[in-house]
Amino acid sequence: MLVKYAIVMSIASVVIMFYLHEYHTSTFIQFRSVYAQLCSTVIHLHTVVLKWFNMGSDIDLRGKRKEMLFSKEKLKKHTDGSKGLYLAILGKVYDVGKGEKFYGPSGSYHFFTGRDGSRAFITGDFTESGLTDDVIGLTPQELHSLHEWAQFYRREYKYLGKVIGRYYDTEGQPTPYYHQVRKLINKAKRTKQEESIEKLSYPPCNSEWSQESGSHVWCSKMSGGIERDWIGVPRQLYEPGSQTHRCACVRENEIDGPFKKGNIKEYPDCNPKSTSCWVYS
Ligand code: HEM
């Protein structure tokens, strides 16, 4: 309705200006600054009228649902079917009503409703103190998993707005805490990307263990979930600065090369060209 009003009024303004320009050219030129002024006043008036019409509405001028701001107390009221089932994650509120079997009063995840219990999505601590929105101290991997939960809610449920508090201020603007968490999540995302690139270049080995024979690692054209047209040889791949290693399949033409500079080690007592090694600890 409001959008239609805006379109009709704008078209009407353009038609009037066109008419004046075409049929009263001399008058138009003489008074063009007056017309320009008139035009901007009309546009301004349209905006005021539109905003006035739209006051108190849940829908914005583009016809989209307005973002709501929730105090903690307001959010707390949405824990049952009558007032709706809402939960927040990383400061953003979602309507989880369609997942009533999980979030309804008798659902196994009811405790997430009416609050922001972000940390518990990772720790699994569903006590009152565990259900907190404070996520500082979680590892980069944990923050990455939390970000994936947040994306899950964005995908599956209707977004409603923001909680005023740790992540957003009273105007709905991000707080310094939000930026701090965002930075950590972005860092975790980059690490994850680097890891998956490394996984493509150095796919994890196949492995098996038995009490009688011990541990055995080997490479094949499909290992560690990576399908490829080369097999490779098993090597111990150390993360920079770390004492721990994983078994990686390394292309045969790379084994004598300068790659990874000392981060790749042969398995003791294993033929360097063998595609399979026994691991002796
Ligand atoms: C940190 C621990 C855990 C958290 C935070 C968590 C959280 C959740 C949430 C929020 C849902 C609802 C998802 C939705 O809205 O669709 C869910 C569903 C489910 N969870 Fe968990 N969960 C945890 C651990 C577990 C464990 C250990 C099990 C199994 C032993 C489990 C089994 C399930 C099952 C079966 C569903 C239903 C899946 C479906 O029907 O689509 N969860 N979980």
Residues whose N, C-alpha, C, O or C-beta is under 5 A from the ligand:
A	BS01	HEM	G99 F102 Y109 A120 F121 I122 T123 G124
